[in-house]
Amino acid sequence: MTKRRVVITDASVVTAAGIGKKDFFRNLSNGVSGIRPIQRFETSYLATKQGGEVNLSNLVLPPTIPGRKPWDRISDTKGVLAWNALLQISNSIPSDAAFFSAVGLERVSVDDLIKSIPRASMVCPEVPPTVLSGLLWRLLGLQGPVSTQVTACAAGTIAIGAAMRAIRRGRFECAVAGGVDSLIFPYGIHSFNSLDALSERNDLGPAALSPFDLNRSGTLLGEGAAYLVLEEASF
């Protein structure tokens, strides 16, 4: 049987280097970096003080779901990033589309760990990443199935690949696939500093992130969301 051809019909992106396809591509083409000093929290006690921080004040909050607390830009950063990316392509998504979404590590509050607060919801204040995909699927009003990928750095690629294979095999005509993550919080940055993975050359600004430089000093962390609309070519 001939495999069905899968095409990308729309795409969305929310990053520190640009929000929306046009803004993102323009900044990439002009060499505009998304690396900047972190403003969301105090960084004086961190060895790395910069990263790919998105300006959350420019983003809209997802609709409140009955029975759940309202979304918060700081504690629910992943949900806010993902929702704003999905809004960019919402008009291109049929209601019966499948939803394949990747999620990253759960946000942890070091301050609350130190205080020994017994409630897990305080130590990990965000919507659990493994639950987030289902909530986004619900907010989009989709009727197709939902799948969550939690395979670390490869999760977004795996989500897109899984969606493509599902359409090729005739399981769906259309799918939304992509992912979201944010490591712009103190515990996330400190953890990677402890692994000696991050550049501590804050004096270099964006130039500290130079992965192909002989004198590179480490990587930097960021946040963002991106989704593709995949369809069978004749759909």
N, C-alpha and C positions, 0 to 999 in steps of 0.2 A: 504494500500500500504506500502511495506517495505521501511523504510528510507534508503537512500543511505549512504554508509560509507564514511567519509571524513578523509583524512590522510594529514600529513605535509610532504612535499617532499623536502623542502629546507628552510633555515633560514639565516638571516643576522643580524648583530648587530654592532653598532658604539657607544661606550661609553667611559667614562674616565677610566673604568676598563678593557678595551680591545677593539680592533677593529677586527672584524671577529670572527667566532664561536670558532676556536681553541684557539686564543689568549684570548678571553673572558673566556672560560671554564677553561683554564689553570690558569689564575689569580684568578678566583673564587675558584678553588680547592686548591690553595696555599695560600689563604687568603690575596691576594694582593689588597689593597684598591685603589679606584680611587679618593679618597678625597685628595686634595692638596691645597696649597695657590693659590688663583686666580691671574693670571698673565695678563689677557686680558685688565684690566683697573685698575685705582687707587682705592684702597680699604681703605685708611687711615680713611676716614670719615664714613665707614660702621662698624656696630657692629660685623657682621659676615664677615670674610675675606677669607673663604675657601669654597670649594664645589667640585662637580664632573665635573671639566672642561676638555673638550676634547681638545687636541692639534690640532687646525684647520689647522696649516701649513702642516700637513701630509695628508690633504684631498684635493681631486681635486674639482675644480669648475664645476657646471653643465654647459652644453652647453648654449651659449647665444641664446635666443629666439628672432627672428626678431621682431622689434618694441618695445622691452623691454630693459631696461638698463642691462648691464652686472651684473652677480651675484657678491656679495661681501661677504667675509668670516665673517666679523663682523656684518654687518647689515642684512645679509641673512643667519644667522647661521642655522636656521631650514632647509632651502633649501639645504645647503651644507651637513648637517648631513644626511638628508633623501636620497639625491642622492647617497652618498657614500655607504649607506646601500643597496640601490636598485641595485647598480652596482655589488655587491657581488652575487646577485641571478639572474641577468639579463638573463643569459643563460638558466635558468630554467623556464622562464616565456613565455608561448605561447602568440602570438599577440592578441588572442581573450579573454584573461583573464580579469576578472573584477578587479577593484582596489578599496580597502576599506582602507582609510588612516585617522588616527586621527591626530589632530593638537592641539597645546596648545595656551597659551595666547600670544597676540601680543606684540612685543618688543616696549617699549616706551622710548624716550630720555628725561630724566629729564632736561638736559641742554637746549634743545630746547623749552621745556615747559616754563622754567624760562625766556627765551629770548622772549617768546610770538611770535614765528615765526608763521605766519598765515597759512602756507602750511601744511596740515595734513601729507603729505608725508615726511616732515622733522621730525615731532614729532614721527611718526611711520614709520621709514625708510624701514622696511623689506617688502617683498612681503606679502600681507595680508594672514594670515593662512588659511582662508576659500577659497582662490584662489590657494594656494600652491598645493593642491592635484591635481587640474586640470592641472597645469603646469607640475608636475611630470608625470602624466598620458600621457601627450602629448610628453614629452621627451622620455618616454619609448616606444612610438609608439604603444600603446595599442589600440585595437578596441572595447574592452568590455566597460561596463559602469563604471563610477567613482562615489564613494560615500565618503563624508567627515563627520567625527564624531568630534563634538566639545563639548563633555560631560565631560570636565575637566579631573580629574585624572582617570576616568573610560574609557576614550575615546578609548585607544588602545585595551582594552579587549572587548569593545563593537564592535569595528571594526572587530576583529577576530571572535567574535560570530556571527555577522551579515553575514560575508562571509561564515562561516560554515553552517548556516541555509539556505542560498541561494543555496549552492551546494547540500545540503540534499534534498531540494525541487525540484531540477532539473533545476534551473534557469541558472546555469553555470556548466561547467566541472572543471574550475580552477579559482582561485582568489588569488590576492596578498593582504595581510592584515597586518596592523601594525600601527605604528605611529612615531611621532617625536615631540620633545619639547626641549626648552632651556630656563632656567630661570637664566642663567649666564649673567646678565646685572644689573647695579646699581638699577634701579627702581624695578625690580623683587625681588632682595634680600632685599632692604629696605622695600618693602611692607610686606614681610613675617616677617621681624624683627618687624614691627609695630604691627603685630598680636601676637607677642611673641611666634612664632612658631619655630624659628631657635636657634640652640645652638650658644652661643657667646664665648664658651670655645676654642678660637683659639689656646691656648697653648697646648691643648690636641692632636692637629693634627687629623688624621683619627679616633682616639678613641673618639672624640667628637660626632660621629655618633654611638650611642649605644642604639638603640630603646628598647632593652629588659633588659637594666641595671636599677637597682633600683634608681640609681643616675643620670639617663639620664637628659640632659639639653636642649633637643630640636632636631629637625631634621636638615638636610642640603639640599641644592638644587643642582641640576645637570643638565645635558643635554644628549641627545642621540637619537638614532633612531634604530628601529628594525622592520623587516618585515618577514612574513612567506608566503611560497607558499603552498596553500591548494588545494587539488585535490580530486575528486571522486576516490575511491580506484581502480577502473578498468580503469580509464582514461589513 
